[in-house]
Amino acid sequence: MTPPLIRLDHLTLRHGARKVICDLSGAFAPGSLTALTGDNGAGKTTLLRALAGLHPPFSGMIDRGGLTPADIALLPQGSQLDRGFPIACRDVVALGLSGRMGPFRGIGRAQLDQADQALSAVGLPDLGRRAIGALSAGQFQRVLFARLILQDAPVLLLDEPFAAVDTATAHDLLGILHRWHQQGRTIVTVLHDLDLVRAHFPETLHLNGERTTWGPTAAWAPRVAA
């Protein structure tokens, strides 16, 4: 699994009537692990959605190197997802296969078995039939990671994946993320915890208007903390 270079060329993005990212150029190297940081409203989620092809640029371009929509998996913020719909965990996870199966193929026994295996891999071996509305925040985030396992995408975009989860869950999910990195996937993760960024993410893209910084975390993260 060798994803291509993803290049941003003078990219400008709007959120509503406001420009949140202006004239951003740079590249996510194949297999890179990048933290995406910045204040609230800096455009982090908007950039993730643009990388996934869900938010059109106002100007400039994103060159995805030939990646298809099925090659890019986006994990949205768990707090923004409606958990009131009566659906079981294993069915949510099995939806991770839909991008490669096509929209008109139903979920059968083989797909549910794969979902159960993915749930076991994230530490939820016995919760496949439980409704997502009955889960804790940490359990629900594990379900979303299990869905990413089945998506098996070379590029992963994660929006605050460790927010509102306990320390044990964050540790387990970080382990899964590092395994994905070791497999050569390109990963971009929105984070607010700069200690976590310094400890686990070699590259950082810090959005701060015209003072946006992009490069090795060790070279500039202390200045961001200050």
PyMOL commands that set and color helices and strands:
alter all, ss='L'
color gray80, all
select helices_A, chain A and resi 44-51+69-71+78-80+89-101+109-121+132-134+137-151+167-182+194-200+209-211+217-225
alter helices_A, ss='H'
color red, helices_A
select strands_A, chain A and resi 6-15+18-28+33-38+59-63+72-75+155-159+186-190+203-207+213-216
alter strands_A, ss='S'
color yellow, strands_A
deselect
rebuild
show_as cartoon
